[in-house]
Structure formats: C-alpha cells, structure tokens
Amino acid sequence: MEGLITKYCKLVGLAGAVLAIPLMVGCSSNQPTPEQRAVNAANRADQAASRAEAASQKAQQAAASSQAAASRVEQAASDAKAAADRAEAIAAKSMASSPRGGRRSYRRHRKAAEAAPAPSDSGGGAAAPPPAAP
C-alpha cells in the first residue's frame, strides 16, 4: 500500500506542477486583465472627450471671430458706398454750376492776353508801330 500512496502522491504532484506552469506563465506575461482593459478604455474615452470639448471651444471662438470680421467688412462696405454717393453728389453739383466744363476761364485768359501789349525786343531796336485803325 505504501507503493500505491507514493505513486498517488507523485501523480498529484505532477498534475499540480502541470497546472501551476500555465498559471505562472499567464501571470508573468504582463497581459492586462479584462478589468484593466476596461479601465484603460474608459481613460482613453475620457481623454478623447476632453480633446473634443477643447476643439469645440476653439471652433466656437473661431466662429465668433469670423462673425465679428464679417460685421466689420459690412460696415466698411457701407461706409465706402456712402463716401462714393457723397463724391458723386459733389461732382454732379460742381458740373452743374460750371458752364460747359470750364470754357469760361479759357475766355478770360484769352481776353486778358489780347488786351495786354505785345512784348517788344529789349535789344534796343525801335518799337513796332501800333496796328492801323480801319
């Protein structure tokens, strides 16, 4: 009977060793447990949500900045149109008050040139006789 107990003990020891080896290998393989995987996935999801929230805030800021710029452009266009309208009104007013686009000043200068005596040579020669009256 002692031989049977010895064989039985050896068999149980061998079976225990066979079961212990995979258990030890499984623990030392650094594989995360399902709980650790779930925690890691939750952490990654939280980080992704934080990045999405930051991106959303940046997009809202950009939209507000774009709206402000569009408002400034619209105001500048309105100011430019008003200035163009004023310039057109001034031009129309000045063109209406001027007879035939400025010929008046030409006549004034022409009359002044005809009334002025003709310049003579200062070389000491005799002056030209005045024009004959008809």
N, CA, C and O atoms as a MOPAC input file, in Angstrom:
PM7 MOZYME 1SCF
protein

 N      0.79000 1    -1.15000 1     0.00000 1
 C      0.00000 1     0.00000 1     0.00000 1
 C      0.85700 1     1.24800 1     0.00000 1
 O      0.46400 1     2.29300 1    -0.51800 1
 N      2.03900 1     1.12200 1     0.59100 1
 C      2.91400 1     2.26500 1     0.56800 1
 C      3.29500 1     2.60700 1    -0.85700 1
 O      3.43700 1     3.79000 1    -1.16600 1
 N      3.45400 1     1.71700 1    -1.67300 1
 C      3.80700 1     1.96400 1    -3.06600 1
 C      2.67900 1     2.67500 1    -3.79900 1
 O      2.90500 1     3.52000 1    -4.66500 1
 N      1.47700 1     2.31100 1    -3.43300 1
 C      0.32100 1     2.95500 1    -4.06500 1
 C      0.20900 1     4.40700 1    -3.62300 1
 O     -0.11200 1     5.27700 1    -4.43300 1
 N      0.46400 1     4.67400 1    -2.37600 1
 C      0.39600 1     6.04900 1    -1.86200 1
 C      1.52300 1     6.86600 1    -2.48200 1
 O      1.30200 1     8.02300 1    -2.83800 1
 N      2.67100 1     6.33100 1    -2.61700 1
 C      3.80200 1     7.04400 1    -3.19500 1
 C      3.51100 1     7.37800 1    -4.65200 1
 O      3.76700 1     8.49300 1    -5.10700 1
 N      2.97300 1     6.39900 1    -5.38300 1
 C      2.63600 1     6.65700 1    -6.78400 1
 C      1.53500 1     7.72000 1    -6.87100 1
 O      1.55800 1     8.57600 1    -7.75500 1
 N      0.58200 1     7.65600 1    -5.95600 1
 C     -0.52000 1     8.59600 1    -5.96600 1
 C     -0.00300 1    10.00400 1    -5.65900 1
 O     -0.43500 1    10.96500 1    -6.29600 1
 N      0.88700 1    10.14000 1    -4.72500 1
 C      1.46800 1    11.43700 1    -4.37100 1
 C      2.28900 1    11.99800 1    -5.52400 1
 O      2.24400 1    13.19600 1    -5.80200 1
 N      3.02700 1    11.14300 1    -6.18100 1
 C      3.80800 1    11.59600 1    -7.31800 1
 C      2.87900 1    12.06900 1    -8.44500 1
 O      3.16700 1    13.05600 1    -9.12200 1
 N      1.78100 1    11.36400 1    -8.63300 1
 C      0.83100 1    11.71200 1    -9.68400 1
 C      0.15400 1    13.04900 1    -9.36600 1
 O     -0.02000 1    13.88200 1   -10.25500 1
 N     -0.22000 1    13.25000 1    -8.12500 1
 C     -0.85200 1    14.51200 1    -7.71500 1
 C      0.16100 1    15.64100 1    -7.83100 1
 O     -0.19300 1    16.72700 1    -8.28900 1
 N      1.38600 1    15.42500 1    -7.43700 1
 C      2.42800 1    16.45600 1    -7.54800 1
 C      2.69900 1    16.83000 1    -8.99600 1
 O      2.86100 1    18.00100 1    -9.33900 1
 N      2.74200 1    15.80800 1    -9.82900 1
 C      2.96900 1    16.04900 1   -11.24600 1
 C      1.79700 1    16.81300 1   -11.85000 1
 O      2.01300 1    17.72200 1   -12.65200 1
 N      0.57500 1    16.47200 1   -11.49000 1
 C     -0.60700 1    17.16600 1   -12.00100 1
 C     -0.62500 1    18.61100 1   -11.49600 1
 O     -0.98800 1    19.53300 1   -12.22700 1
 N     -0.23500 1    18.78600 1   -10.26200 1
 C     -0.18000 1    20.14900 1    -9.71300 1
 C      0.85600 1    21.00400 1   -10.43600 1
 O      0.62800 1    22.18100 1   -10.71800 1
 N      1.99600 1    20.38700 1   -10.73000 1
 C      3.04100 1    21.11700 1   -11.44500 1
 C      2.57700 1    21.49300 1   -12.84600 1
 O      2.83000 1    22.59200 1   -13.33700 1
 N      1.88300 1    20.53100 1   -13.47600 1
 C      1.37700 1    20.80600 1   -14.82100 1
 C      0.36200 1    21.95000 1   -14.78000 1
 O      0.34500 1    22.78200 1   -15.68700 1
 N     -0.46300 1    22.00800 1   -13.77400 1
 C     -1.44800 1    23.08600 1   -13.65900 1
 C     -0.79400 1    24.40700 1   -13.23000 1
 O     -1.27200 1    25.47500 1   -13.61300 1
 N      0.25400 1    24.35400 1   -12.46700 1
 C      0.90100 1    25.55900 1   -11.96000 1
 C      1.70200 1    26.27600 1   -13.03600 1
 O      1.80200 1    27.50300 1   -13.01700 1
 N      2.26800 1    25.53400 1   -13.96500 1
 C      3.10700 1    26.15700 1   -15.00100 1
 C      2.28500 1    27.13400 1   -15.86800 1
 O      2.70700 1    28.27800 1   -16.03200 1
 N      1.14000 1    26.73200 1   -16.42200 1
 C      0.38500 1    27.70500 1   -17.22200 1
 C     -0.11400 1    28.89100 1   -16.39200 1
 O     -0.21600 1    30.01400 1   -16.88700 1
 N     -0.41800 1    28.62200 1   -15.13800 1
 C     -0.87300 1    29.70400 1   -14.27700 1
 C      0.24200 1    30.71600 1   -14.05500 1
 O      0.00100 1    31.92300 1   -14.08100 1
 N      1.45500 1    30.23200 1   -13.83800 1
 C      2.59100 1    31.11900 1   -13.63900 1
 C      2.95000 1    31.85900 1   -14.93700 1
 O      3.30300 1    33.03800 1   -14.90800 1
 N      2.85800 1    31.17000 1   -16.04600 1
 C      3.15900 1    31.79300 1   -17.33400 1
 C      2.11400 1    32.85500 1   -17.63800 1
 O      2.45200 1    33.93100 1   -18.13400 1
 N      0.88500 1    32.57700 1   -17.35700 1
 C     -0.18700 1    33.54100 1   -17.60500 1
 C     -0.03800 1    34.77600 1   -16.74400 1
 O     -0.34000 1    35.87100 1   -17.21700 1
 N      0.39600 1    34.66300 1   -15.54600 1
 C      0.56800 1    35.81500 1   -14.65800 1
 C      1.79100 1    36.63400 1   -15.02800 1
 O      1.79600 1    37.85500 1   -14.86900 1
 N      2.81400 1    35.97900 1   -15.51400 1
 C      4.04600 1    36.70500 1   -15.80900 1
 C      4.08900 1    37.24000 1   -17.23500 1
 O      5.11500 1    37.80000 1   -17.62100 1
 N      3.05200 1    37.10300 1   -18.03000 1
 C      3.09300 1    37.55700 1   -19.41900 1
 C      2.73400 1    39.03100 1   -19.57200 1
 O      2.72200 1    39.55500 1   -20.68500 1
 N      2.44500 1    39.69600 1   -18.46900 1
 C      2.12600 1    41.11400 1   -18.47600 1
 C      0.90200 1    41.45600 1   -19.32100 1
 O      0.78400 1    42.58800 1   -19.78900 1
 N      0.02700 1    40.54600 1   -19.52000 1
 C     -1.22200 1    40.79600 1   -20.22200 1
 C     -2.19900 1    41.44400 1   -19.24400 1
 O     -2.35200 1    40.96100 1   -18.12200 1
 N     -2.86800 1    42.53400 1   -19.65100 1
 C     -3.80800 1    43.16400 1   -18.74400 1
 C     -5.05900 1    42.29700 1   -18.56900 1
 O     -5.48200 1    41.57800 1   -19.47400 1
 N     -5.59800 1    42.39200 1   -17.42900 1
 C     -6.82800 1    41.65100 1   -17.14500 1
 C     -7.98600 1    42.37700 1   -17.81300 1
 O     -7.84500 1    43.53500 1   -18.20600 1
 N     -9.11400 1    41.71900 1   -17.94600 1
 C    -10.27800 1    42.39400 1   -18.54400 1
 C    -10.67000 1    43.66400 1   -17.78700 1
 O    -11.13100 1    44.63300 1   -18.39100 1
 N    -10.48800 1    43.65900 1   -16.47600 1
 C    -10.81600 1    44.85600 1   -15.70000 1
 C     -9.86200 1    46.00100 1   -16.05600 1
 O    -10.26700 1    47.15500 1   -16.19600 1
 N     -8.57100 1    45.63700 1   -16.19700 1
 C     -7.59300 1    46.66000 1   -16.56400 1
 C     -7.86100 1    47.19800 1   -17.96800 1
 O     -7.71100 1    48.39400 1   -18.21800 1
 N     -8.25700 1    46.31800 1   -18.87500 1
 C     -8.59400 1    46.75300 1   -20.23200 1
 C     -9.78300 1    47.70200 1   -20.21400 1
 O     -9.79700 1    48.69300 1   -20.94500 1
 N    -10.77200 1    47.41100 1   -19.39500 1
 C    -11.94800 1    48.27800 1   -19.30100 1
 C    -11.57200 1    49.65200 1   -18.74500 1
 O    -12.05500 1    50.67700 1   -19.22600 1
 N    -10.71700 1    49.66400 1   -17.74000 1
 C    -10.28000 1    50.93300 1   -17.15700 1
 C     -9.47900 1    51.72800 1   -18.18400 1
 O     -9.66500 1    52.93800 1   -18.31500 1
 N     -8.58900 1    51.05500 1   -18.91400 1
 C     -7.80200 1    51.73300 1   -19.95000 1
 C     -8.70000 1    52.31600 1   -21.04300 1
 O     -8.48600 1    53.43900 1   -21.50200 1
 N     -9.70100 1    51.54800 1   -21.45100 1
 C    -10.63000 1    52.03000 1   -22.48400 1
 C    -11.41500 1    53.23900 1   -21.97500 1
 O    -11.64400 1    54.19000 1   -22.72200 1
 N    -11.82400 1    53.20500 1   -20.71900 1
 C    -12.55400 1    54.33800 1   -20.14600 1
 C    -11.66000 1    55.58200 1   -20.08400 1
 O    -12.11900 1    56.69300 1   -20.35100 1
 N    -10.40000 1    55.39300 1   -19.73500 1
 C     -9.46100 1    56.52300 1   -19.69000 1
 C     -9.25200 1    57.12800 1   -21.07900 1
 O     -9.23200 1    58.34800 1   -21.24100 1
 N     -9.09900 1    56.25600 1   -22.07500 1
 C     -8.92600 1    56.74800 1   -23.44200 1
 C    -10.17400 1    57.49000 1   -23.91500 1
 O    -10.06800 1    58.52200 1   -24.57800 1
 N    -11.34000 1    56.97900 1   -23.58100 1
 C    -12.58600 1    57.65800 1   -23.96800 1
 C    -12.70100 1    59.01800 1   -23.28500 1
 O    -13.16400 1    59.98100 1   -23.89700 1
 N    -12.28800 1    59.10200 1   -22.03400 1
 C    -12.32200 1    60.37100 1   -21.30200 1
 C    -11.36900 1    61.38500 1   -21.93600 1
 O    -11.70900 1    62.55900 1   -22.07800 1
 N    -10.18000 1    60.92700 1   -22.31300 1
 C     -9.22800 1    61.82200 1   -22.97000 1
 C     -9.75300 1    62.30400 1   -24.31800 1
 O     -9.59400 1    63.47100 1   -24.67700 1
 N    -10.37800 1    61.39700 1   -25.05600 1
 C    -10.94200 1    61.78100 1   -26.35600 1
 C    -12.06300 1    62.80200 1   -26.17200 1
 O    -12.18100 1    63.73800 1   -26.96200 1
 N    -12.87700 1    62.63400 1   -25.15000 1
 C    -13.95000 1    63.59200 1   -24.88300 1
 C    -13.37800 1    64.95800 1   -24.51000 1
 O    -13.91900 1    65.98800 1   -24.91200 1
 N    -12.29900 1    64.97000 1   -23.75200 1
 C    -11.65500 1    66.23600 1   -23.38200 1
 C    -11.10700 1    66.94000 1   -24.61500 1
 O    -11.24700 1    68.15500 1   -24.75300 1
 N    -10.48200 1    66.18000 1   -25.51300 1
 C     -9.95700 1    66.78200 1   -26.74700 1
 C    -11.09000 1    67.31100 1   -27.62400 1
 O    -10.96400 1    68.37300 1   -28.23400 1
 N    -12.19000 1    66.57200 1   -27.68500 1
 C    -13.33600 1    67.01700 1   -28.48400 1
 C    -13.93400 1    68.29500 1   -27.90400 1
 O    -14.32800 1    69.18500 1   -28.65700 1
 N    -14.00800 1    68.39700 1   -26.58900 1
 C    -14.53600 1    69.60800 1   -25.95100 1
 C    -13.63100 1    70.80900 1   -26.23000 1
 O    -14.12000 1    71.90400 1   -26.50600 1
 N    -12.31800 1    70.60700 1   -26.16000 1
 C    -11.37800 1    71.69400 1   -26.45600 1
 C    -11.51100 1    72.13700 1   -27.91300 1
 O    -11.48000 1    73.33300 1   -28.20600 1
 N    -11.65900 1    71.18100 1   -28.82100 1
 C    -11.82300 1    71.51700 1   -30.23600 1
 C    -13.12900 1    72.27800 1   -30.46000 1
 O    -13.18400 1    73.20200 1   -31.27200 1
 N    -14.16100 1    71.89300 1   -29.74900 1
 C    -15.44700 1    72.57700 1   -29.86400 1
 C    -15.33000 1    74.02500 1   -29.39800 1
 O    -15.87600 1    74.92800 1   -30.03300 1
 N    -14.62400 1    74.25000 1   -28.29500 1
 C    -14.44100 1    75.61500 1   -27.79900 1
 C    -13.64000 1    76.45600 1   -28.79100 1
 O    -13.95400 1    77.62600 1   -29.01000 1
 N    -12.61100 1    75.86600 1   -29.38900 1
 C    -11.82500 1    76.59400 1   -30.39000 1
 C    -12.68700 1    76.93000 1   -31.60000 1
 O    -12.57100 1    78.01900 1   -32.16200 1
 N    -13.54400 1    76.00900 1   -32.00000 1
 C    -14.42200 1    76.26200 1   -33.15200 1
 C    -15.41300 1    77.37900 1   -32.83700 1
 O    -15.70500 1    78.20600 1   -33.70100 1
 N    -15.93000 1    77.41300 1   -31.61500 1
 C    -16.84500 1    78.48500 1   -31.23600 1
 C    -16.13600 1    79.83200 1   -31.23500 1
 O    -16.70500 1    80.83200 1   -31.67400 1
 N    -14.91000 1    79.86900 1   -30.75000 1
 C    -14.14100 1    81.11200 1   -30.76300 1
 C    -13.87500 1    81.57100 1   -32.19500 1
 O    -13.97800 1    82.76000 1   -32.50000 1
 N    -13.53500 1    80.63100 1   -33.06600 1
 C    -13.28400 1    80.97400 1   -34.46600 1
 C    -14.55600 1    81.49700 1   -35.13200 1
 O    -14.50000 1    82.43500 1   -35.92700 1
 N    -15.69400 1    80.89800 1   -34.81100 1
 C    -16.95800 1    81.35500 1   -35.38800 1
 C    -17.28600 1    82.77600 1   -34.92000 1
 O    -17.72900 1    83.60600 1   -35.71300 1
 N    -17.07100 1    83.05000 1   -33.64600 1
 C    -17.32100 1    84.39900 1   -33.12800 1
 C    -16.39000 1    85.40800 1   -33.78600 1
 O    -16.81500 1    86.51200 1   -34.12600 1
 N    -15.13600 1    85.04500 1   -33.96700 1
 C    -14.17700 1    85.93100 1   -34.62500 1
 C    -14.57400 1    86.18100 1   -36.07900 1
 O    -14.44900 1    87.30200 1   -36.57300 1
 N    -15.04500 1    85.15800 1   -36.75600 1
 C    -15.47200 1    85.30600 1   -38.15000 1
 C    -16.68700 1    86.21800 1   -38.25400 1
 O    -16.77900 1    87.03100 1   -39.17400 1
 N    -17.62300 1    86.08500 1   -37.31200 1
 C    -18.80200 1    86.94500 1   -37.32600 1
 C    -18.40700 1    88.39800 1   -37.10200 1
 O    -18.94600 1    89.29500 1   -37.75000 1
 N    -17.47300 1    88.63300 1   -36.19200 1
 C    -17.01700 1    89.99800 1   -35.93600 1
 C    -16.33100 1    90.57800 1   -37.17600 1
 O    -16.54000 1    91.74100 1   -37.52000 1
 N    -15.52200 1    89.77000 1   -37.83500 1
 C    -14.83900 1    90.23300 1   -39.05200 1
 C    -15.85500 1    90.53200 1   -40.15200 1
 O    -15.71600 1    91.52500 1   -40.86600 1
 N    -16.85700 1    89.70000 1   -40.29400 1
 C    -17.88600 1    89.93000 1   -41.31400 1
 C    -18.64700 1    91.22200 1   -41.02400 1
 O    -19.00200 1    91.96200 1   -41.94200 1
 N    -18.89000 1    91.48200 1   -39.76400 1
 C    -19.57400 1    92.71700 1   -39.38400 1
 C    -18.71700 1    93.93500 1   -39.73300 1
 O    -19.22800 1    94.93400 1   -40.24000 1
 N    -17.41200 1    93.84700 1   -39.45900 1
 C    -16.51600 1    94.95700 1   -39.79000 1
 C    -16.44600 1    95.17700 1   -41.30200 1
 O    -16.42200 1    96.32000 1   -41.76000 1
 N    -16.41300 1    94.11200 1   -42.06600 1
 C    -16.36400 1    94.23200 1   -43.53000 1
 C    -17.65200 1    94.86400 1   -44.04100 1
 O    -17.62000 1    95.71700 1   -44.92800 1
 N    -18.78300 1    94.44900 1   -43.48300 1
 C    -20.06800 1    95.00500 1   -43.89600 1
 C    -20.13000 1    96.50300 1   -43.57800 1
 O    -20.62100 1    97.28700 1   -44.39100 1
 N    -19.63900 1    96.90000 1   -42.41100 1
 C    -19.61500 1    98.31600 1   -42.03500 1
 C    -18.70000 1    99.10700 1   -42.95800 1
 O    -19.03700 1   100.22100 1   -43.36000 1
 N    -17.54500 1    98.54000 1   -43.29800 1
 C    -16.62200 1    99.22100 1   -44.20600 1
 C    -17.24700 1    99.38800 1   -45.59400 1
 O    -17.08200 1   100.43200 1   -46.22600 1
 N    -17.95400 1    98.37500 1   -46.06500 1
 C    -18.61900 1    98.47100 1   -47.36700 1
 C    -19.69600 1    99.55400 1   -47.34500 1
 O    -19.84900 1   100.30500 1   -48.30800 1
 N    -20.43000 1    99.62700 1   -46.25400 1
 C    -21.45300 1   100.65700 1   -46.12600 1
 C    -20.82700 1   102.04400 1   -46.11500 1
 O    -21.33700 1   102.95600 1   -46.76500 1
 N    -19.72900 1   102.21600 1   -45.38400 1
 C    -19.03000 1   103.49600 1   -45.35000 1
 C    -18.49500 1   103.87700 1   -46.73400 1
 O    -18.57700 1   105.03700 1   -47.13800 1
 N    -17.95600 1   102.90800 1   -47.44600 1
 C    -17.42500 1   103.17500 1   -48.78800 1
 C    -18.53800 1   103.58600 1   -49.74600 1
 O    -18.34300 1   104.47400 1   -50.57600 1
 N    -19.69200 1   102.95500 1   -49.64100 1
 C    -20.81900 1   103.30800 1   -50.50300 1
 C    -21.29000 1   104.72100 1   -50.19600 1
 O    -21.58300 1   105.49000 1   -51.11100 1
 N    -21.36600 1   105.07100 1   -48.90800 1
 C    -21.78500 1   106.41900 1   -48.53800 1
 C    -20.78900 1   107.45300 1   -49.05800 1
 O    -21.19800 1   108.50400 1   -49.55100 1
 N    -19.50100 1   107.17300 1   -48.95800 1
 C    -18.48300 1   108.09800 1   -49.46600 1
 C    -18.58500 1   108.24300 1   -50.98100 1
 O    -18.43800 1   109.34600 1   -51.50800 1
 N    -18.83300 1   107.15300 1   -51.67700 1
 C    -18.97600 1   107.21800 1   -53.13200 1
 C    -20.21300 1   108.03300 1   -53.51200 1
 O    -20.17600 1   108.80700 1   -54.46800 1
 N    -21.30100 1   107.86100 1   -52.77200 1
 C    -22.50900 1   108.64200 1   -53.04200 1
 C    -22.26500 1   110.13600 1   -52.81900 1
 O    -22.71700 1   110.96800 1   -53.60600 1
 N    -21.54400 1   110.47200 1   -51.73700 1
 C    -21.23300 1   111.87800 1   -51.47100 1
 C    -20.34400 1   112.45600 1   -52.58100 1
 O    -20.57200 1   113.57400 1   -53.04300 1
 N    -19.34800 1   111.70100 1   -52.99900 1
 C    -18.45300 1   112.17100 1   -54.05800 1
 C    -19.22300 1   112.37400 1   -55.36100 1
 O    -18.97400 1   113.33700 1   -56.08600 1
 N    -20.14600 1   111.48000 1   -55.65500 1
 C    -20.94000 1   111.60800 1   -56.87200 1
 C    -21.83000 1   112.85000 1   -56.80600 1
 O    -21.98400 1   113.56100 1   -57.79900 1
 N    -22.41700 1   113.10800 1   -55.63200 1
 C    -23.26100 1   114.28700 1   -55.48300 1
 C    -22.44400 1   115.56400 1   -55.62600 1
 O    -22.89400 1   116.51700 1   -56.26200 1
 N    -21.24700 1   115.59600 1   -55.04200 1
 C    -20.38400 1   116.76900 1   -55.16400 1
 C    -19.96800 1   116.98000 1   -56.61300 1
 O    -19.95000 1   118.11000 1   -57.10100 1
 N    -19.63500 1   115.89900 1   -57.29500 1
 C    -19.23700 1   116.01400 1   -58.70100 1
 C    -20.39500 1   116.50900 1   -59.56000 1
 O    -20.19900 1   117.33700 1   -60.44900 1
 N    -21.58800 1   116.01100 1   -59.30300 1
 C    -22.74700 1   116.44800 1   -60.08000 1
 C    -23.04200 1   117.92000 1   -59.81100 1
 O    -23.39400 1   118.65700 1   -60.73100 1
 N    -22.90300 1   118.35000 1   -58.57200 1
 C    -23.15600 1   119.74900 1   -58.22100 1
 C    -22.13100 1   120.66600 1   -58.88100 1
 O    -22.49300 1   121.71300 1   -59.41800 1
 N    -20.86500 1   120.28600 1   -58.84600 1
 C    -19.83600 1   121.14200 1   -59.43800 1
 C    -19.93500 1   121.17300 1   -60.95400 1
 O    -19.62700 1   122.19600 1   -61.56600 1
 N    -20.35400 1   120.08900 1   -61.56800 1
 C    -20.50700 1   120.06300 1   -63.02800 1
 C    -21.70600 1   120.90600 1   -63.45300 1
 O    -21.68100 1   121.51200 1   -64.52400 1
 N    -22.74800 1   120.95300 1   -62.63700 1
 C    -23.93700 1   121.73300 1   -62.97800 1
 C    -23.66300 1   123.22500 1   -62.85000 1
 O    -24.21400 1   124.00600 1   -63.62600 1
 N    -22.83800 1   123.65000 1   -61.90600 1
 C    -22.57000 1   125.08300 1   -61.71800 1
 C    -21.52400 1   125.60700 1   -62.68700 1
 O    -21.44500 1   126.82200 1   -62.86800 1
 N    -20.74500 1   124.79200 1   -63.29800 1
 C    -19.69100 1   125.21000 1   -64.22700 1
 C    -20.25600 1   125.22100 1   -65.64300 1
 O    -20.73800 1   124.19000 1   -66.11200 1
 N    -20.21200 1   126.36900 1   -66.34500 1
 C    -20.75900 1   126.40400 1   -67.71200 1
 C    -19.82400 1   125.70400 1   -68.69100 1
 O    -18.66200 1   126.08700 1   -68.82400 1
 N    -20.29800 1   124.73900 1   -69.33500 1
 C    -19.61800 1   123.99200 1   -70.40900 1
 C    -18.24800 1   123.48600 1   -70.00800 1
 O    -17.31400 1   123.51800 1   -70.80900 1
 N    -18.12300 1   123.03400 1   -68.81700 1
 C    -16.91300 1   122.34900 1   -68.40300 1
 C    -15.68500 1   123.21600 1   -68.31800 1
 O    -14.58500 1   122.70400 1   -68.52600 1
 N    -15.79900 1   124.51100 1   -68.02300 1
 C    -14.61600 1   125.32000 1   -67.76900 1
 C    -14.18300 1   126.19500 1   -68.91900 1
 O    -13.06100 1   126.70000 1   -68.87500 1
 N    -14.99300 1   126.41800 1   -69.96000 1
 C    -14.59700 1   127.29100 1   -71.07600 1
 C    -14.51700 1   128.73500 1   -70.62900 1
 O    -13.83100 1   129.53500 1   -71.26500 1
 N    -15.19400 1   129.08800 1   -69.56100 1
 C    -15.22100 1   130.45800 1   -69.08500 1
 C    -13.81500 1   130.94000 1   -68.72800 1
 O    -13.43000 1   132.05200 1   -69.08800 1
 N    -13.07300 1   130.13300 1   -68.04400 1
 C    -11.73400 1   130.54400 1   -67.66100 1
 C    -10.83800 1   130.68400 1   -68.88500 1
 O     -9.93800 1   131.52400 1   -68.90000 1
 N    -11.07000 1   129.88200 1   -69.89600 1
 C    -10.27900 1   129.99400 1   -71.11600 1
 C    -10.52800 1   131.33700 1   -71.76700 1
 O     -9.58400 1   131.99900 1   -72.20000 1
 N    -11.78300 1   131.75100 1   -71.84400 1
 C    -12.12300 1   133.03400 1   -72.45000 1
 C    -11.50100 1   134.18100 1   -71.66200 1
 O    -10.99800 1   135.15000 1   -72.23100 1
 N    -11.54600 1   134.04700 1   -70.34900 1
 C    -10.99400 1   135.11100 1   -69.51700 1
 C     -9.50500 1   135.27700 1   -69.80800 1
 O     -9.02200 1   136.40300 1   -69.93200 1
 N     -8.78500 1   134.18400 1   -69.91600 1
 C     -7.35800 1   134.27700 1   -70.19400 1
 C     -7.10400 1   134.79700 1   -71.60400 1
 O     -6.14900 1   135.54100 1   -71.82600 1
 N     -7.93700 1   134.41800 1   -72.54400 1
 C     -7.75100 1   134.86600 1   -73.93100 1
 C     -7.97800 1   136.37400 1   -74.02000 1
 O     -7.23100 1   137.08300 1   -74.69500 1
 N     -9.01700 1   136.85900 1   -73.33300 1
 C     -9.28900 1   138.29200 1   -73.36700 1
 C     -8.15000 1   139.06300 1   -72.71200 1
 O     -7.76400 1   140.13300 1   -73.18300 1
 N     -7.61800 1   138.51900 1   -71.63000 1
 C     -6.51700 1   139.19100 1   -70.94700 1
 C     -5.27800 1   139.21600 1   -71.83800 1
 O     -4.53200 1   140.19400 1   -71.80800 1
 N     -5.04100 1   138.19500 1   -72.61000 1
 C     -3.88000 1   138.13300 1   -73.49900 1
 C     -4.03000 1   139.12100 1   -74.63900 1
 O     -3.03900 1   139.72200 1   -75.05500 1
 N     -5.23600 1   139.31100 1   -75.15900 1
 C     -5.45800 1   140.24200 1   -76.25400 1
 C     -5.32500 1   141.68600 1   -75.77100 1
 O     -4.87000 1   142.54400 1   -76.52700 1
 N     -5.71200 1   141.96700 1   -74.53400 1
 C     -5.68200 1   143.32400 1   -74.00200 1
 C     -4.27200 1   143.74500 1   -73.61400 1
 O     -3.98900 1   144.94300 1   -73.59300 1
 N     -3.40100 1   142.83600 1   -73.31400 1
 C     -2.04700 1   143.16400 1   -72.89300 1
 C     -1.23200 1   143.59800 1   -74.09800 1
 O     -1.41100 1   143.05000 1   -75.18600 1
 N     -0.33400 1   144.57800 1   -73.93200 1
 C      0.50500 1   144.98900 1   -75.06000 1
 C      1.48900 1   143.88500 1   -75.43100 1
 O      1.91800 1   143.10700 1   -74.57800 1
 N      1.83000 1   143.82700 1   -76.67600 1
 C      2.74700 1   142.80800 1   -77.16100 1
 C      4.12800 1   143.10500 1   -76.62800 1
 O      4.53900 1   144.26500 1   -76.63100 1
 N      4.85300 1   142.12300 1   -76.17700 1
 C      6.19200 1   142.37700 1   -75.65800 1
 C      7.12700 1   142.78700 1   -76.78700 1
 O      7.03300 1   142.26200 1   -77.89600 1
 N      8.01500 1   143.70900 1   -76.51100 1
 C      8.95400 1   144.17300 1   -77.52900 1
 C     10.32400 1   143.60200 1   -77.23500 1
 O     10.61600 1   143.16500 1   -76.12200 1
 N     11.16800 1   143.61700 1   -78.28100 1
 C     12.53600 1   143.14800 1   -78.08400 1
 C     13.25900 1   144.16300 1   -77.22100 1
 O     13.10600 1   145.36800 1   -77.42000 1
 N     14.02000 1   143.70500 1   -76.29500 1
 C     14.76500 1   144.61600 1   -75.44000 1
 C     16.18100 1   144.78800 1   -75.97700 1
 O     17.09000 1   145.17600 1   -75.24500 1
 N     16.35600 1   144.49900 1   -77.25300 1
 C     17.66300 1   144.62100 1   -77.86100 1
 C     18.00800 1   146.05100 1   -78.23800 1
 O     19.06100 1   146.25300 1   -78.84200 1
 N     17.19800 1   147.06200 1   -77.92600 1
 C     17.49400 1   148.44300 1   -78.21600 1
 C     16.95600 1   148.88600 1   -79.54600 1
 O     17.20200 1   150.02500 1   -79.94400 1
 N     16.24500 1   148.06000 1   -80.24700 1
 C     15.69200 1   148.43700 1   -81.54800 1
 C     14.43900 1   149.27600 1   -81.37200 1
 O     13.93500 1   149.44400 1   -80.26100 1
 N     13.93900 1   149.80700 1   -82.50000 1
 C     12.74700 1   150.65700 1   -82.47500 1
 C     11.53000 1   149.78500 1   -82.19100 1
 O     11.47300 1   148.60900 1   -82.55000 1
 N     10.58700 1   150.39500 1   -81.54900 1
 C      9.35900 1   149.69000 1   -81.20600 1
 C      8.51800 1   149.53500 1   -82.45800 1
 O      8.57000 1   150.36900 1   -83.36200 1
 N      7.76800 1   148.49500 1   -82.50200 1
 C      6.91300 1   148.23700 1   -83.66500 1
 C      5.78000 1   149.24600 1   -83.67400 1
 O      5.26800 1   149.60700 1   -82.61500 1
 N      5.38300 1   149.70300 1   -84.84300 1
 C      4.28700 1   150.67100 1   -84.90900 1
 C      2.97600 1   150.02700 1   -84.45700 1
 O      2.75400 1   148.83100 1   -84.64700 1
 N      2.11400 1   150.85100 1   -83.85400 1
 C      0.83300 1   150.30500 1   -83.41600 1
 C     -0.00200 1   149.86500 1   -84.60700 1
 O      0.18200 1   150.37900 1   -85.71000 1
 N     -0.90500 1   148.93300 1   -84.40700 1
 C     -1.71100 1   148.47200 1   -85.54000 1
 C     -2.57200 1   149.59700 1   -86.08900 1
 O     -3.04200 1   150.45900 1   -85.34800 1
 N     -2.76300 1   149.57300 1   -87.36100 1
 C     -3.54100 1   150.63000 1   -88.01400 1
 C     -5.01300 1   150.44700 1   -87.72600 1
 O     -5.54000 1   149.33400 1   -87.71100 1
 N     -5.66300 1   151.58400 1   -87.49600 1
 C     -7.09200 1   151.51300 1   -87.21900 1
 C     -7.85100 1   151.52800 1   -88.52800 1
 O     -7.43700 1   152.28600 1   -89.40600 1
 N     -8.84100 1   150.82900 1   -88.74200 1
 C     -9.54700 1   150.83300 1   -90.03800 1
 C    -10.48500 1   151.97700 1   -90.20200 1
 O    -11.13700 1   152.09700 1   -91.24000 1

